[in-house]
Amino acid sequence: MTAQPATLREAVAADREAVIALWRAAGLLVNPLNDPAADFALVRESGHGTVLLAEQAGAVVATVMVGHDGHRAWMWYLATCPDKRKRGLGRVMVHAAEDWARARGLPKVQLLVRDSNLAAIGFYQRLGYVHEPREVLSRRLDNWPVKLGGQRDDEPLVITYLEMTERPAIRRIEPPGLKLTLLRANPPTVAFYRYLYDAVGRPWYWTDRKKLDDAALAATVQNPKVELYVLYCDGVPAGYAELDRRRDGVIDLVYFGIAPEFIGRGLGPFLLASALETAWSYAPSRLTVNTCTLDHPRALPMYQRFGFRPYARREVPPPWARADWAAGPRPAD
C-alpha cells in the first residue's frame, strides 16, 4: 500500500499537545530552561512567526517553527517523527519555512545548531546552508540563575589576593607521555595574544583585556617588563603565564591558565612551577597573584599548594551587574 502523502498547514492552538509530543519524541526537549508550550504560544501570538506542520493520516509527523526579527528569518524546532525519518520530510519542512520567509520579502534564513550536532550541520549543508563566523551571546531576562565561569550569575564575585615573599621549594614535574615546550612570546603580536586570551579565558569569563583596543593592548603586552610564556603540548598552544615586572621589587602573575581541551593532564602545576622559577630568577621581594570565583575551582588551592598565601579578600558585584564595574585598585599592600 502506498503511504498517504503528507499535507502542510499552519498549526492552530488545538495542535499544541500533538506538536509538543512530536518535539519530545524527536529529542528536542533536552534543555530544562526551555518551555515548549510557551514557545508554541509566543511565536503564534507575536505576529512575527508561526509553526508549520505536516500531517499524515491525521497525525502530526513533522514541524518547523519559523519567524523573523524584522530583517531575516529564523528557524527552530525542525522535527520529524522518529519512524518517518529518511523520507525527505525534514527537507520538505525547511523548504516550507523558506517559502514562508520568501513570501514576506525576507532575504535570508538563519538557525542555531550546537557545534557538536554534526548530523544536523551536515543536513543543513546539503540543503545549501553555510557556516558564518559569528559568536552567539545571550543573557537570561527571567532571573533564572546560570553558571558563568566558576559561579552562578546571581552570586557576588569574590576576589582573593595572594602573595609569596620567600622562594619556595619548587618541583617542576613534567607530565609523562606529552611533548611539552615552553616558549616566551617576545613580543607577542596583538592577534596572537587575543587568541590565547580567548582560548584560555573564555570559560572563566575573562573580559578585561577584550575591552582594550589594539594600541592599548600592545602597550601592555609588548612592554619589555611584561613577559608572556606559552606552553605548547605536541605543538599546540595549551596555556600561558603572564608575568608583570613593572612594579619595583614585585612581580605579578597577572594571567595564568590552561586551555579547556588540556585541563586534567597535569599541565597546570607544570606551567605554574615554570612561571615561579622564572619569576624568582629576578630575585623579587614579593610575588602576587589574584583569583576569583569565576575562575576554575582548583585555581585557588593550587596557588596555595605552591606557596602563595592569601592576604586580602574582596566581595564585589559581578561585572554583568554594573555597567561601570572595573576591577578597581588592589587592597593596600
C-alpha positions as CSV (number, residue, x, y, z in Angstrom):
1,M,0.0,0.0,0.0
2,T,1.3,3.4,-0.9
3,A,1.8,5.8,2.1
4,Q,-0.6,8.7,2.3
5,P,1.2,11.9,1.3
6,A,1.8,14.5,4.0
7,T,-0.2,17.7,3.9
8,L,1.3,21.0,5.1
9,R,-0.5,23.7,7.1
10,E,0.0,26.2,9.9
11,A,-0.6,25.0,13.4
12,V,-3.5,26.2,15.4
13,A,-3.9,26.3,19.2
14,A,-5.6,22.8,19.2
15,D,-2.4,21.3,17.8
16,R,-0.2,22.3,20.7
17,E,-0.1,19.0,22.6
18,A,0.5,16.9,19.4
19,V,3.2,19.3,18.3
20,I,5.0,19.2,21.7
21,A,4.6,15.4,21.8
22,L,6.5,15.2,18.5
23,W,9.2,17.5,19.7
24,R,9.6,15.3,22.7
25,A,9.7,12.1,20.6
26,A,12.3,13.8,18.3
27,G,14.6,14.5,21.2
28,L,14.3,18.3,21.0
29,L,13.3,18.9,24.6
30,V,16.6,18.4,26.3
31,N,17.1,21.9,27.9
32,P,15.1,22.3,31.1
33,L,15.1,26.1,30.7
34,N,13.0,25.8,27.5
35,D,9.2,25.8,27.8
36,P,7.9,24.3,24.6
37,A,4.3,25.3,25.4
38,A,5.3,28.9,25.9
39,D,7.4,28.9,22.7
40,F,4.5,27.5,20.7
41,A,2.1,30.2,22.1
42,L,4.6,33.1,21.8
43,V,5.6,32.6,18.2
44,R,1.9,32.3,17.1
45,E,0.8,35.3,19.1
46,S,3.7,37.5,18.2
47,G,2.6,38.2,14.7
48,H,6.2,37.6,13.6
49,G,6.1,33.8,13.2
50,T,4.3,30.5,13.1
51,V,4.6,26.8,13.5
52,L,4.3,24.8,10.2
53,L,3.3,21.2,10.5
54,A,3.0,18.2,8.2
55,E,0.1,15.7,8.8
56,Q,-0.2,12.2,7.6
57,A,-3.3,10.1,8.2
58,G,-4.4,12.7,10.8
59,A,-1.2,12.6,12.8
60,V,1.5,15.3,13.1
61,V,4.6,13.8,11.5
62,A,6.9,16.9,11.1
63,T,7.2,20.5,12.2
64,V,9.2,23.6,11.9
65,M,8.9,26.9,13.7
66,V,9.7,29.9,11.6
67,G,9.7,33.6,12.4
68,H,11.6,36.8,11.7
69,D,13.4,39.6,13.6
70,G,12.4,42.4,11.1
71,H,15.3,41.7,8.8
72,R,15.9,38.0,8.5
73,A,14.0,34.8,9.1
74,W,14.9,32.2,11.8
75,M,14.1,28.5,12.1
76,W,13.6,26.4,15.2
77,Y,12.1,23.1,16.3
78,L,12.6,21.3,13.0
79,A,11.4,17.8,13.9
80,T,10.2,14.7,12.2
81,C,8.6,11.6,13.7
82,P,11.3,9.1,14.5
83,D,9.6,6.4,12.4
84,K,9.2,8.8,9.5
85,R,12.8,9.8,9.1
86,K,14.9,9.4,5.9
87,R,11.8,10.0,3.8
88,G,12.5,13.7,2.9
89,L,10.2,15.3,5.5
90,G,12.9,17.4,7.0
91,R,13.8,18.8,3.6
92,V,10.1,19.5,2.9
93,M,9.7,21.4,6.2
94,V,12.9,23.5,5.6
95,H,11.6,24.4,2.1
96,A,8.2,25.3,3.6
97,A,9.9,27.6,6.1
98,E,11.9,29.2,3.3
99,D,8.7,29.8,1.3
100,W,7.1,31.4,4.3
101,A,10.1,33.8,4.6
102,R,10.2,34.5,0.8
103,A,6.6,35.4,0.8
104,R,7.3,38.1,3.3
105,G,10.3,39.6,1.4
106,L,12.9,38.3,3.9
107,P,16.3,37.9,2.2
108,K,17.8,35.3,4.4
109,V,17.1,32.3,6.7
110,Q,19.2,31.6,9.8
111,L,19.3,29.0,12.5
112,L,21.3,27.9,15.5
113,V,22.9,24.4,15.7
114,R,25.1,23.2,18.5
115,D,28.6,22.6,17.2
116,S,28.6,19.1,18.5
117,N,25.5,18.2,16.4
118,L,27.4,17.2,13.3
119,A,24.4,15.3,11.8
120,A,22.2,18.4,11.8
121,I,25.1,20.5,10.5
122,G,25.6,18.1,7.6
123,F,21.8,18.0,6.9
124,Y,21.6,21.8,6.5
125,Q,24.8,22.0,4.5
126,R,23.3,19.6,2.0
127,L,20.5,22.0,1.6
128,G,22.8,24.8,0.8
129,Y,23.2,26.4,4.3
130,V,26.7,27.8,5.0
131,H,28.5,28.4,8.3
132,E,29.0,32.1,9.2
133,P,31.8,33.1,11.5
134,R,29.7,34.7,14.2
135,E,29.6,34.5,18.0
136,V,26.2,34.0,19.8
137,L,26.0,36.0,23.0
138,S,22.9,35.7,25.3
139,R,21.6,36.8,28.7
140,R,18.6,35.5,30.5
141,L,16.0,38.1,31.5
142,D,13.8,35.8,33.7
143,N,16.2,35.8,36.7
144,W,16.9,32.1,36.2
145,P,20.5,31.7,37.6
146,V,23.0,30.4,35.1
147,K,26.6,29.3,35.5
148,L,29.3,31.8,34.4
149,G,32.8,30.7,34.9
150,G,33.1,29.0,38.3
151,Q,30.0,30.6,39.9
152,R,26.3,31.4,39.3
153,D,25.4,34.8,37.8
154,D,23.3,35.7,40.9
155,E,26.2,35.4,43.3
156,P,28.7,38.2,44.3
157,L,32.1,38.0,42.8
158,V,34.8,37.1,45.4
159,I,38.4,38.1,44.7
160,T,41.2,36.5,46.7
161,Y,44.6,38.2,46.6
162,L,47.7,36.1,47.4
163,E,51.4,36.8,47.8
164,M,54.6,34.9,48.2
165,T,57.6,36.7,49.9
166,E,60.1,33.8,50.0
167,R,61.2,31.5,47.3
168,P,59.6,28.1,48.0
169,A,61.0,24.7,47.1
170,I,59.7,24.3,43.5
171,R,59.3,20.9,42.0
172,R,58.6,21.0,38.3
173,I,57.2,17.6,37.3
174,E,56.7,17.1,33.6
175,P,53.5,15.0,32.9
176,P,54.5,11.8,31.2
177,G,53.7,10.9,27.6
178,L,53.4,14.5,26.4
179,K,55.8,16.6,24.3
180,L,55.9,19.9,26.1
181,T,57.6,23.1,25.0
182,L,57.6,26.4,27.0
183,L,58.5,29.4,24.9
184,R,58.4,33.1,25.6
185,A,56.5,35.2,23.0
186,N,58.8,38.1,22.8
187,P,57.0,40.2,22.0
188,P,53.6,38.7,21.3
189,T,51.6,40.1,18.4
190,V,48.2,41.5,19.4
191,A,46.4,38.9,17.3
192,F,48.2,36.0,18.9
193,Y,47.6,37.5,22.4
194,R,43.9,37.9,21.7
195,Y,43.8,34.2,20.5
196,L,45.5,33.0,23.7
197,Y,43.4,35.1,26.0
198,D,40.2,33.9,24.5
199,A,41.3,30.2,24.2
200,V,42.3,30.0,27.8
201,G,39.9,32.6,29.4
202,R,36.6,32.2,27.7
203,P,35.2,29.5,30.0
204,W,36.1,31.7,33.0
205,Y,34.7,35.0,31.8
206,W,38.0,36.7,31.2
207,T,36.9,40.1,29.7
208,D,39.2,42.9,30.9
209,R,41.7,42.6,28.1
210,K,38.9,42.3,25.5
211,K,37.9,45.8,26.4
212,L,41.3,47.2,25.2
213,D,41.8,48.4,21.7
214,D,44.8,47.1,19.8
215,A,47.1,50.1,20.7
216,A,46.3,49.9,24.4
217,L,46.7,46.1,24.4
218,A,50.0,46.3,22.6
219,A,51.3,48.9,25.0
220,T,50.7,46.4,27.8
221,V,51.7,43.0,26.5
222,Q,54.6,44.2,24.4
223,N,56.1,46.1,27.3
224,P,59.6,44.7,27.9
225,K,58.7,44.1,31.6
226,V,55.7,42.1,30.8
227,E,56.6,38.5,29.9
228,L,54.3,36.0,28.2
229,Y,55.3,32.3,28.4
230,V,53.3,30.0,26.2
231,L,53.1,26.2,26.9
232,Y,52.8,24.1,23.8
233,C,51.6,20.5,24.0
234,D,52.5,18.4,20.9
235,G,52.9,21.7,19.0
236,V,49.6,23.2,20.1
237,P,49.2,26.2,22.4
238,A,47.9,24.7,25.6
239,G,48.1,27.5,28.1
240,Y,50.1,30.6,29.2
241,A,51.5,32.5,32.1
242,E,52.0,36.3,32.1
243,L,54.4,37.9,34.4
244,D,54.3,41.7,35.1
245,R,57.5,43.2,36.4
246,R,56.6,46.8,36.1
247,R,56.4,47.4,39.9
248,D,59.8,47.6,41.6
249,G,60.5,44.5,43.6
250,V,57.1,43.0,42.8
251,I,56.2,40.5,40.1
252,D,52.5,39.9,39.5
253,L,51.3,36.6,37.9
254,V,48.7,38.7,36.1
255,Y,47.2,35.9,34.0
256,F,47.7,32.1,34.2
257,G,45.6,29.3,32.7
258,I,45.3,26.2,30.6
259,A,43.0,25.9,27.6
260,P,39.9,23.8,28.4
261,E,41.0,21.0,26.0
262,F,44.1,20.4,28.0
263,I,42.8,20.6,31.6
264,G,43.2,17.5,33.6
265,R,46.6,16.4,32.1
266,G,48.8,17.9,34.8
267,L,49.8,20.9,32.7
268,G,48.7,23.5,35.3
269,P,51.2,22.5,38.0
270,F,53.9,22.2,35.4
271,L,53.3,25.6,34.0
272,L,52.9,27.2,37.4
273,A,56.2,25.8,38.6
274,S,57.9,27.0,35.4
275,A,56.4,30.5,35.9
276,L,57.6,30.6,39.5
277,E,61.1,29.6,38.6
278,T,61.3,32.4,36.0
279,A,59.8,35.0,38.4
280,W,62.2,34.1,41.3
281,S,65.1,34.3,38.9
282,Y,64.7,38.1,39.1
283,A,65.0,38.0,42.9
284,P,61.9,40.0,43.7
285,S,60.9,40.8,47.2
286,R,57.3,39.6,46.5
287,L,55.2,37.7,44.0
288,T,51.5,38.3,43.8
289,V,48.5,36.7,42.1
290,N,44.8,37.0,42.4
291,T,41.9,34.7,41.6
292,C,38.2,35.0,41.8
293,T,35.1,32.8,42.0
294,L,34.7,33.0,38.2
295,D,38.0,31.0,37.8
296,H,38.4,27.3,37.8
297,P,37.6,26.0,41.3
298,R,41.1,24.3,41.5
299,A,42.9,27.6,40.9
300,L,43.0,28.9,44.5
301,P,44.0,25.5,46.1
302,M,46.8,25.1,43.5
303,Y,48.2,28.6,44.2
304,Q,48.2,27.9,47.9
305,R,49.8,24.5,47.4
306,F,52.7,26.2,45.6
307,G,53.3,28.6,48.5
308,F,51.1,31.6,47.9
309,R,49.3,32.9,50.9
310,P,46.1,35.0,50.9
311,Y,46.5,38.5,52.3
312,A,43.1,40.1,51.3
313,R,39.7,39.1,50.1
314,R,37.1,41.4,48.4
315,E,33.5,40.8,47.5
316,V,32.1,42.9,44.7
317,P,29.1,42.8,42.4
318,P,29.8,40.7,39.3
319,P,30.8,42.6,36.2
320,W,27.4,41.9,34.5
321,A,25.5,43.5,37.4
322,R,27.1,47.0,37.0
323,A,27.8,48.8,33.7
324,D,30.6,50.8,35.4
325,W,32.3,47.8,37.1
326,A,36.0,47.6,37.0
327,A,38.5,45.5,38.9
328,G,39.5,48.6,40.9
329,P,42.6,49.1,42.9
330,R,44.2,46.2,44.8
331,P,43.8,46.1,48.6
332,A,46.5,48.0,50.4
333,D,49.8,46.1,50.2
